[in-house]
Amino acid sequence: MRFNTGESGEADLREIVFKFPIAVSLREPSEFAKFHLDEWPTLAWDCGFDLAPEYLYEIVTGEAPSRQESAAHKITIDL
């Protein structure tokens, strides 16, 4: 993932997919691969599971976005 703040990296989402019942279909790699970015842009799947860019930013960088970035919804991702 690349963020509009300049940071980039990979996020291992395996634990998250196994944590939430709504994401059970995503345990199958072929279903997980069918993600898209919605209008926010949030990483989303047709099963109704989604992950906010701010959350993904924290996973990738190990730091929460600044309050200014979060409040203004300035964190975006590009896959």
C-alpha distances in whole Angstrom, upper triangle without the diagonal:
4,7,10,12,10,8,5,5,6,8,11,12,16,18,17,18,21,22,22,25,23,20,23,22,19,20,21,18,19,19,15,14,16,13,13,12,15,17,15,12,12,10,14,16,20,21,21,18,15,13,13,10,12,12,9,9,12,11,8,11,14,15,16,15,18,21,21,17,18,21,20,17,15,12,10,6,6,5
4,7,8,7,6,4,7,9,11,15,16,19,21,20,21,24,25,25,28,26,23,26,26,22,24,24,22,23,22,19,17,19,16,15,13,16,17,15,12,13,13,16,19,22,24,23,21,17,15,14,10,12,13,10,9,13,12,10,11,14,15,15,14,17,20,19,15,16,20,18,16,13,10,8,5,5,6
4,5,6,6,6,9,11,12,16,17,21,22,20,22,25,25,25,28,26,24,27,27,23,25,26,24,25,24,21,20,20,17,16,13,15,16,13,11,12,13,16,20,23,25,23,21,17,14,12,8,10,12,9,7,11,12,10,10,14,13,13,11,13,16,15,12,13,16,15,12,10,7,6,5,6,9
4,5,7,9,12,15,16,20,21,24,25,24,25,28,28,28,31,29,27,30,30,27,29,30,27,28,27,24,23,23,20,17,15,16,16,13,12,14,15,18,22,25,27,25,23,19,17,14,10,11,14,13,10,14,15,13,13,16,15,14,12,13,15,14,10,13,15,13,11,8,6,6,7,8,11
4,6,9,12,15,16,20,21,25,26,24,26,29,29,29,32,30,28,32,32,28,30,31,29,30,29,26,25,26,22,20,18,19,19,16,14,16,17,21,24,28,29,27,25,21,18,15,12,11,14,13,10,12,14,12,11,14,13,12,9,11,13,12,9,12,14,13,12,8,7,8,9,11,14
4,7,10,14,16,20,21,25,26,25,26,30,29,30,33,31,29,32,32,28,30,31,28,30,29,26,24,25,22,21,19,21,21,18,16,18,18,22,25,29,30,29,26,22,19,17,14,14,16,14,11,14,15,12,11,14,14,14,12,14,17,16,13,15,18,17,15,12,10,10,10,11,13
4,7,10,12,16,18,21,22,22,24,26,26,27,30,29,27,30,30,26,27,29,26,27,27,23,23,24,21,20,18,21,21,19,16,17,17,21,24,27,29,27,24,21,18,16,12,12,14,11,8,11,12,8,7,11,11,12,11,13,17,17,13,15,19,18,16,13,10,11,10,11,12
4,7,10,13,15,19,20,20,21,24,25,25,28,27,24,27,27,23,24,25,23,24,24,20,19,21,18,18,17,19,20,19,16,16,15,19,21,25,26,25,22,19,16,15,12,13,14,10,9,11,11,7,8,12,13,14,13,16,19,19,16,17,21,20,18,15,12,11,9,9,10
4,7,10,13,16,17,17,19,21,22,23,26,25,22,25,25,21,21,23,20,22,22,18,17,20,17,18,17,20,22,20,17,16,15,18,20,24,25,24,21,19,16,16,13,14,13,10,9,11,9,6,8,11,13,15,15,18,21,22,19,19,23,22,20,18,14,13,11,11,10
4,7,9,12,14,14,15,18,19,20,23,23,19,21,21,18,18,19,16,19,19,15,15,17,15,16,16,19,22,20,17,16,13,16,18,22,22,22,19,17,14,15,13,14,13,9,10,11,9,6,9,12,14,16,17,20,23,24,20,20,24,24,21,20,16,15,12,12,10
4,6,9,11,11,12,15,15,17,20,19,16,18,19,15,15,17,15,18,17,13,14,16,14,16,16,18,21,19,17,14,12,15,16,20,20,20,16,14,11,13,12,13,10,7,9,10,6,6,9,10,13,14,16,19,22,23,20,19,23,23,20,19,16,15,12,13,12
4,6,8,9,10,12,13,15,18,18,15,16,17,13,13,15,13,16,16,12,13,16,15,17,18,20,23,22,19,16,14,15,16,20,19,19,16,15,13,15,14,15,12,10,12,12,8,9,12,13,16,17,19,22,25,26,23,22,26,26,23,23,19,18,16,16,14
4,6,5,6,9,10,11,14,14,11,13,14,10,10,13,12,15,14,10,12,14,13,15,16,18,21,20,18,14,12,13,13,17,16,16,12,11,10,13,13,14,11,9,12,12,9,11,14,14,17,17,19,22,24,26,23,21,25,25,22,22,19,18,15,17,15
4,5,5,6,9,11,13,14,10,11,12,9,8,11,10,14,13,10,13,15,14,17,19,21,24,23,21,18,15,15,15,18,16,17,13,14,13,16,17,18,15,13,16,16,12,14,17,17,20,20,22,26,28,30,27,25,28,29,26,26,23,22,19,20,18
4,6,5,6,9,12,13,11,11,14,11,10,13,14,17,16,13,16,18,17,20,21,22,25,24,22,19,16,16,16,19,17,17,14,14,13,16,17,18,14,13,16,15,12,14,17,16,19,19,22,25,26,29,26,24,27,29,25,26,23,22,21,22,20
4,5,5,7,10,11,8,10,12,10,10,14,14,17,15,12,15,16,15,17,18,19,22,20,19,15,13,13,14,16,15,14,10,11,10,13,15,15,11,11,15,14,11,14,17,16,18,17,20,23,24,26,24,21,24,26,23,24,20,20,18,20,19
4,6,6,8,8,5,7,9,7,6,10,11,14,11,9,13,14,13,16,17,19,22,21,19,16,13,12,12,14,12,12,9,10,11,14,16,17,14,13,17,17,14,16,20,19,21,21,23,26,27,29,26,24,27,28,24,25,22,21,19,21,19
4,6,7,9,7,7,10,9,7,11,13,16,14,12,16,17,16,19,21,22,26,24,23,19,17,16,15,17,14,15,12,14,14,17,20,20,17,16,20,19,16,19,22,21,23,23,25,28,29,32,29,27,29,31,27,29,26,25,23,24,22
4,7,9,8,9,12,11,11,14,16,19,16,15,18,19,18,20,21,22,25,24,23,19,17,16,16,18,15,15,12,13,13,16,19,19,15,16,19,18,15,19,21,20,22,21,23,27,27,30,27,25,27,29,26,28,25,24,23,25,23
4,5,6,7,10,10,11,14,16,18,15,14,17,18,16,19,20,20,23,22,21,17,15,14,13,15,12,11,9,11,12,15,18,19,15,16,20,19,17,20,23,21,23,22,24,27,27,29,27,24,26,28,25,27,24,23,22,24,23
4,5,5,9,10,10,13,16,18,15,14,18,18,17,20,21,21,24,23,23,19,17,15,14,14,11,11,9,13,14,18,21,22,19,19,23,22,20,23,26,25,27,25,27,30,30,33,30,27,29,31,27,29,27,26,25,26,25
4,6,8,9,11,13,15,16,13,12,16,15,14,17,18,18,21,20,20,16,15,12,10,11,7,7,6,10,12,16,19,20,18,18,22,22,20,23,26,25,26,25,26,29,29,31,29,26,27,28,25,27,25,24,23,24,23
4,6,5,7,10,12,13,10,9,13,12,12,15,16,17,20,20,19,15,13,11,9,10,7,8,6,9,11,15,17,19,16,16,20,20,18,20,23,23,25,24,25,28,29,31,28,25,27,28,25,26,24,22,21,22,20
4,5,6,8,11,13,10,10,14,14,14,17,19,20,24,24,22,19,16,14,12,12,9,11,10,13,15,18,21,23,20,19,23,23,21,23,26,26,28,27,28,32,32,34,31,29,31,32,28,30,27,26,24,25,22
4,5,6,9,9,6,8,11,11,12,15,18,19,23,23,22,19,16,13,10,10,8,11,10,13,15,19,21,24,21,20,24,24,22,23,27,27,29,28,30,33,34,35,32,30,32,33,29,30,27,25,23,24,21
4,5,7,8,5,4,8,9,10,13,16,17,21,21,19,16,13,11,8,10,8,11,9,11,13,17,18,21,18,17,21,21,19,20,24,24,26,25,27,30,31,33,29,27,30,30,27,28,25,23,20,20,18
4,6,9,7,7,10,12,13,16,19,21,24,24,22,19,16,14,12,14,12,14,12,14,15,19,21,23,20,18,22,22,19,20,24,24,27,27,28,32,33,35,31,29,32,33,29,30,27,25,22,23,20
4,6,5,6,9,10,12,16,19,21,25,26,23,21,17,15,13,14,13,15,14,16,18,21,23,25,22,21,24,25,22,23,26,27,29,29,30,34,35,37,34,32,35,35,31,32,28,26,23,23,20
4,5,5,6,9,11,15,18,20,24,24,22,20,16,15,13,14,14,17,15,16,17,21,21,24,21,19,22,23,20,20,24,25,28,28,29,33,34,36,32,31,34,34,30,30,27,24,21,20,17
4,6,5,7,10,14,17,19,23,24,22,20,16,15,12,13,13,16,15,17,18,22,22,25,23,21,24,26,23,23,27,28,30,30,31,34,36,37,33,32,35,34,30,31,28,25,22,21,17
4,5,5,8,12,15,17,21,22,20,17,14,12,9,9,9,12,12,13,16,19,20,23,21,19,23,24,22,22,26,27,29,29,29,33,34,35,31,30,32,32,28,29,26,23,21,20,17
4,5,6,10,13,15,19,20,17,15,11,10,8,10,10,12,10,11,13,16,17,20,18,16,19,20,18,18,22,23,25,25,26,29,31,32,28,27,29,29,25,26,23,20,17,17,14
4,6,9,12,15,19,20,17,15,11,11,9,11,12,14,13,13,14,17,18,21,19,17,20,21,19,19,22,24,26,26,26,30,31,32,28,27,30,29,26,26,23,20,17,15,12
4,7,10,13,16,18,15,14,10,9,7,8,10,12,12,12,14,17,17,21,20,17,21,23,21,21,24,26,27,27,27,30,31,32,28,27,29,28,25,25,22,19,17,15,13
4,7,9,13,14,12,10,7,6,5,8,10,11,10,9,11,13,14,17,16,14,17,19,18,18,21,23,24,23,23,27,28,28,24,23,25,25,21,21,19,16,13,12,10
4,6,10,11,9,8,6,5,6,9,12,12,11,9,11,12,13,16,16,14,17,20,19,18,21,23,24,23,22,25,26,26,22,21,24,22,19,19,17,13,11,11,9
4,7,8,5,5,5,6,9,11,14,13,12,9,10,10,10,14,14,13,15,18,17,17,20,22,22,21,19,22,23,23,19,18,20,19,15,15,13,10,9,9,9
4,6,5,5,7,6,9,11,13,11,12,9,10,10,11,14,15,14,16,19,19,20,22,24,24,22,20,23,23,22,19,18,19,18,14,15,14,11,11,12,12
4,5,7,10,10,13,14,17,14,15,12,13,11,12,15,16,16,17,20,21,21,23,25,24,22,20,22,22,21,18,17,17,15,12,13,13,11,12,12,14
3,5,9,10,14,15,17,15,14,11,11,8,9,11,13,13,14,17,18,19,20,22,21,18,16,18,18,17,14,13,14,12,9,10,10,8,10,12,14
4,7,9,12,15,17,15,14,10,10,8,7,10,12,12,13,16,17,16,18,20,20,18,16,18,18,18,14,13,15,13,10,10,9,6,7,9,11
4,6,10,12,14,12,10,7,6,5,6,9,10,9,11,14,14,15,17,19,18,16,15,18,18,19,15,14,16,15,11,12,10,8,8,10,11
4,7,11,12,11,9,5,5,6,7,11,10,9,12,14,13,14,17,18,19,17,17,20,21,21,18,16,19,18,14,15,12,10,8,10,9
4,7,8,7,6,4,6,9,10,14,13,12,15,17,16,17,20,21,22,20,20,23,24,24,21,19,21,21,17,18,16,13,12,13,12
4,5,6,6,6,9,12,14,17,16,15,18,20,19,20,23,24,25,24,24,27,27,28,25,23,25,24,21,22,20,17,15,16,14
4,5,7,9,13,15,17,20,19,19,22,24,22,23,27,28,28,27,27,30,30,31,28,25,27,27,23,24,23,20,19,19,17
4,6,9,12,16,18,21,19,19,22,23,22,24,27,27,28,27,27,30,30,31,28,26,28,28,24,26,24,22,21,21,20
4,6,10,13,16,18,17,17,20,22,21,22,25,26,26,24,25,28,27,28,26,23,24,25,21,23,21,20,19,20,19
4,7,10,13,15,14,14,17,18,17,19,22,22,23,21,22,25,25,26,23,21,23,23,20,22,19,18,17,18,17
4,7,10,12,10,11,14,15,14,16,19,20,20,18,18,21,22,23,20,17,19,20,16,18,16,14,13,15,15
4,7,8,7,7,10,11,11,13,15,16,16,14,15,18,19,20,17,14,17,18,14,15,13,12,11,13,13
4,5,5,6,9,10,11,13,14,15,15,12,12,15,15,16,13,11,13,14,10,12,9,9,9,13,13
4,5,5,6,9,10,10,12,13,13,11,10,13,14,15,11,10,13,13,9,9,6,6,6,10,11
4,5,5,6,9,10,10,11,10,7,6,10,11,12,9,7,10,11,8,9,6,8,9,13,14
4,5,5,6,9,10,10,10,8,9,12,13,15,12,10,14,15,12,13,10,11,11,14,15
4,5,5,6,8,10,10,9,10,14,16,17,14,12,16,16,13,13,10,10,9,11,12
4,5,5,6,8,7,7,7,11,13,14,11,11,14,15,12,11,8,9,8,11,13
4,6,5,5,5,5,7,10,13,15,12,11,15,16,14,14,11,12,12,15,16
4,6,5,8,9,11,14,17,19,16,15,18,20,17,17,13,14,13,15,15
4,6,8,10,11,15,17,19,16,16,19,20,17,16,13,13,11,13,13
4,5,8,9,12,15,17,14,15,18,19,17,16,12,14,13,15,16
4,7,10,12,15,18,16,15,19,20,18,18,15,16,16,18,19
4,6,9,12,14,12,12,16,17,16,15,13,15,15,18,20
4,6,9,11,10,9,12,14,13,13,11,14,15,18,20
4,6,8,6,6,10,11,10,9,8,11,13,16,18
4,5,5,6,9,10,10,10,10,13,16,19,22
4,5,5,6,8,10,10,11,15,17,21,24
4,6,5,6,8,8,10,14,17,20,23
4,6,5,6,5,6,10,13,16,19
4,5,5,6,7,10,13,17,20
4,6,8,10,13,16,20,23
4,5,8,11,15,18,21
4,6,8,11,15,18
4,6,10,13,16
4,7,10,13
4,7,10
4,6
4
